[in-house]
Amino acid sequence: MTAPEQPYPSRAATFAAFGEHVSRGKTAMFEKYGVDVVMGERHGACFHDAYDGRRLFNCHSNGGVFNLGHRHPAVLAALRQALDTLDIGNHHLVSGMRARLAERLVATTKGRLPGVVFAVAGGEAIDLAIKVARAATKRRGVVSASGGYHGHTGLALAAGDAKYREPFFSSAAEFTQVPFNDVDALARVVNDGTAAVLLETIPATLGMPIPEPGYLKAVGVLCQTRGAKLILDEVQTGLGRTGTLWAHEADEVAPDAIVTGKGLSGGLYPIAATLLSRELHAVFDEDPFRHISTFGGAELGCAAALAVLDVVEAPAFLPRVCALGERFAHGLAGAPFELRRRGMFMGLKFPFEDAGLMGAKLLIDAGIFAVWANNDTSVVQFLPPLVCTDAEADEIVGIVRKVFG
Ligand SMILES: Cc1ncc(COP(=O)(O)O)c(C=O)c1O
């Protein structure tokens, strides 16, 4: 494994250039907290600092982007092979690669959601889901969870937390938010003007509150009786992270749309997708150019995503995720935080605000990269790669126990 060559000779020079041209706010924040990591060599469950080589377990996994670890060999091989003959293709034309990936995604829903629209990123795919729900229902309203997070594009931003949307004046009267896990609150606002209810199956940025038994099922029934479409954001929870392929499979709910992204191409090529019911997909029958994404469903991304699906659909994969989750639960039993967990989707919930922030800093110093939940700072988001070996899992548990001992 060779480390990628760095464009700047030192950490200080990298920070200076990044602060000057990319984000002053980020460099100032990292300097304040004494976090000076620059990603260098990366492989499997770990990456190394570019300048001093220190190793960090990646327990952020970029919200699921690195579910299969860094540079998974099968995904890398598929992408390398695709690079010999393909490029992004042309989104105006019919494409076998796009069709094959769509067919595979549809099969994950047992054909219940037979249409797929590709995007470059999760936010774009959420926007698309809201657009089609509006077009199909001829309604404008969107109800989502307070403190939820769906990305920073137009409609996704309007459905997210106030701190992201208000600086950009994106709040709109048609967007309403209610507490997660509260069906009664939802029932009070979903009406004949509601096009869609949009929820993360488990809201990551809100600190991984696990849906209470029956909650999502009741949401599904409510949507059906009131004629609103249910969109489930599985950008972080999907593709095996929770021990089922889609997290909502455990909740006996049948959404009208599922949004996926992040881990879909193993962190090697950007691609996202919205899976749609036949009714929602029909919005494009009359005019297929109503919605366009030049890079959405790029053929190179399709090649990577097909390889990811081969890995996560292998018979032993999901049982292994469940076993690994149990291993973490067992190893972390008795630690001074509440372990919120479904499969390998985990949050370390501390009893006071900002503890997640401090916890993440302590973990980084001890060799585990993790971040706090931005909309509940008492929680550390904890997403080790799903490909951890038992030995790696035990080492991670050992570090966590030592840090919070
Ligand atoms: C649950 C969820 N939905 C949507 C998004 C937006 O995805 P992207 O950043 O690829 O636009 C994110 C990103 O973190 C997310 O966590």
The ligand as a Tripos MOL2 file, in Angstrom:
@<TRIPOS>MOLECULE
LIG
   16    16     1     0     0
SMALL
NO_CHARGES

@<TRIPOS>ATOM
      1 C1        -29.5510   10.9690    5.7350 C.3       1 LIG1
      2 C2        -28.9220   11.7990    4.6530 C.ar      1 LIG1
      3 N1        -29.6580   12.1640    3.5950 N.ar      1 LIG1
      4 C3        -29.1420   12.8880    2.5880 C.ar      1 LIG1
      5 C4        -27.8320   13.3190    2.6220 C.ar      1 LIG1
      6 C5        -27.2860   14.1510    1.5060 C.3       1 LIG1
      7 O1        -26.3700   13.4350    0.7630 O.3       1 LIG1
      8 P1        -25.2740   14.2060   -0.0980 P.3       1 LIG1
      9 O2        -24.3150   14.8510    0.8500 O.co2     1 LIG1
     10 O3        -24.6480   13.0990   -0.9150 O.co2     1 LIG1
     11 O4        -26.0200   15.1970   -0.9390 O.co2     1 LIG1
     12 C6        -27.0280   12.9730    3.7050 C.ar      1 LIG1
     13 C7        -25.6260   13.4030    3.7820 C.2       1 LIG1
     14 O5        -24.9560   13.3120    4.7730 O.2       1 LIG1
     15 C8        -27.5910   12.2030    4.7540 C.ar      1 LIG1
     16 O6        -26.8670   11.8470    5.8190 O.3       1 LIG1
@<TRIPOS>BOND
     1     1     2 1
     2     2     3 ar
     3     2    15 ar
     4     3     4 ar
     5     4     5 ar
     6     5     6 1
     7     5    12 ar
     8     6     7 1
     9     7     8 1
    10     8     9 2
    11     8    10 1
    12     8    11 1
    13    12    13 1
    14    12    15 ar
    15    13    14 2
    16    15    16 1
@<TRIPOS>SUBSTRUCTURE
     1 LIG1         1 GROUP 0 **** ****
